[in-house]
Each structure stands twice: as structure tokens, then as C-alpha cells.
Amino acid sequence: STQIQLAARPVGWPKASDFRTVTVELGALQPGQVRVKNEFMSVDPYMRGRMNDVKSYVAPYELDATMLGGAVGRVIESASDDVPVGALVVHAFGWRDVVQEDAAGFRVVEEIPGLASSVYLGMLGMTGLTAYVGLTEIAKLKQGDTVFVSGAAGAVGTAVGQIARLKGARRVIGSAGSAEKVALLTSKYGYDAALNYKDGPVREQLASLATEGIDVFFDNVGGDHLEAALNSFNDGGRAALCGAISAYNTTEPVAGPRNMSNLVTRGLTMKGFTVGNYAEHAPAFYAEMGPWLQNGEVVFDETVVDGIDHAVDAFLGLMRGENVGKMLVRI
Ligand code: NDP
């Protein structure tokens, strides 16, 4: 099995020498084990946090050990009745081409005809669920709300805009980092308006697009985006804090929004969340998202990098914004 290990803890932006590729001999299958050939592995922003040796909601990656992450693959050998040969499985043993572990570590997915297995890592997987939980449970989206989404052209963001629209948002505004992404948000993803945060201060750009204010903010970016949202909120506004990617590779302390007093004066609610704590919403999510995908009410993009040898490049590309929709590695 070809596997990618963390060789050194990155300082600031990770570099190639922080990782190493190894070949691991897999022994004979033990009772209860399965062997899975991975088809796609996920690269995700949270993995940057796991490369640091700090206490967080997921354990740090161990040095000189194969990294973990979401992946989807096909069972090629099985010593378990629950997870038979041929089953498509989603699991957390990414960063390798073949994995052999106890069957309990794998979730068999019900395949939807016409959808490639990669969808179970994106729109019908962790990032889709994050968007769904964040909007419905955390931000308590209501009919008629105006919604602002940062990181809108990424895996989570493209899901947020479409779910908001399907759940009755009145106006959906997105932010992304290129003219192409901004155009895609309005032409393909149901956004009413979008801004390029590299074109000028987000606070001013948002104010001009949200002349009647915003009710919900779904934040993937933090920093200036959060400050802009706090400025544009209507009374009783709600923010779901999902991520703060603008700070993941910085070594300096991050400045907070300078206008937090709006929380008081406008009666705002801000709530952070990690999707792992909301797994009980997964069945409701699958029940809605499956049909939305099948009947074309939800569309998606994937940016696919070929070969496990390019997995680190895919991860760095994600952090630089080279993806539209879900960033994936085809194994
Ligand atoms: P994306 O597909 O959105 O990819 C990351 C994107 O972030 C890039 O494409 C880039 O787009 C943007 N970006 C990078 N640097 C900056 C910056 N300095 N300022 C603004 N945008 C930047 O990734 P995901 O959809 O997987 O994740 C989105 C966010 O959601 C992340 O913050 C992640 O940590 C968080 N997350 C949280 C979860 C939870 O449970 N709370 C679960 C999953 C994800 P651009 O070209 O627009 O800059």
C-alpha cells in the first residue's frame, strides 16, 4: 500500500519536505477485516490544523505515521459478512491507495445510479452535511432570510447557497476569490449576487450588495468577512461559524472583528460548530440531498487531482483556492 506520512510539522504554509511517501506491506486478512481499494480521497482545510501539535477537536497527526482523512473505495477482499466484496464504503483511512482494517471502520453506502463515488465525499458527504447542519441547526435559517456565505465557491459554500435557496431564503449573497468563481456563483449556484474579496474591502462590497441587510451569515473564512457580516446584520441575525481558513496558514496572531458590539445592539447570535457533533442529522440530510441530486435541484463541481503522489499538491492547491467545489484526489 502506498501511503503518505507527516514527516515534519509545517510552520506556516506546508512544504513538500513536510511529507513523505512510503510503501507498506499489508499482511494476510485477519478475521473481521476488510481490504479496500480507495477510489477517491478527500483533502480538507481542517487537515492543516491536524498537522500542528495542538489539542483540538480532532487529534493531531502523529509524526512518521500515515495521515488519516475521508476516502471512498471498493471492498476487494473481506473477512466480514457486514462489509462484503464489491461494496462501496466511506471511511476515514485516506492518504493511502489500499487500506486494510476492521470492518467496523467502514460505512457501506447505498449507491445512487448515475453518481460517481466521489459524491460521497462532497455534496452527499461530509461537506454537504456541514452546509446542511450549519444552515438548518446552527443558523436556524428561516423562509425569507437574506443569507451571506463566505468561501462560497468551495465544497461547503456551493452546498450552502443551494440549500439556502431550496429552504426558502429570499436572497443569497456569496464571496469568493476570483472573477470566474464569482460568475459561477450567480450563473450556476443560485446566488443572487456575489463579490470577489480580492477586489476591495469586503465590508464595503457586502454593504452595497445587501442594501436591506443580512439575516444569516455562514462563515468559512473569518477575519474581514466576519467583520463585514457583523456590520451588515439585521436585528436578530444569526452566524454559523464553520471555519476561518483565512488564518490557517498564518504564523501571526489573528485580529478579531473590531465591531463585536453589534452583537449587543442588534441582538445577534454567533455559534460555532463541528459537523462531527451533529452526525444524528445525517439521515435527514441524505433523505433530502439524494433526491435533490437525482432530480438536478442541486448541482456540484469537483476539482480532481490524479494520483496519490499528487495528494500533497491537491491539499496545497485547496488552501490556495485552486478548487471549485470539492477538491479530491483520484487514486
Ligand atoms: P473549500 O472547498 O471551500 O476550499 C477552501 C477555499 O478557501 C479555497 O478554495 C479558497 O477559495 C478559500 N480560501 C483560501 N484562503 C482564503 C483566504 N485567505 N480568504 C478567503 N478564502 C480563502 O473547502 P471546504 O468547503 O472543505 O471548507 C470550507 C470551510 O469550512 C473551511 O474553513 C473549513 O475548515 C470549514 N469546514 C468546517 C467544518 C466543520 O465541521 N465546522 C467541516 C468542513 C469544513 P477562494 O478562491 O474563494 O479564496
Residues whose N, C-alpha, C, O or C-beta is under 5 A from the ligand:
A	BS01	NDP	D44 P45 Y46 T127 T130 G151 G154 A155 V156 G157 S175 A176 G177 S178 N220 V221 C242 G243 A244 I245 S246 F273 T274 V275 G276 L318 M319 R320 G321 E322 N323 G325
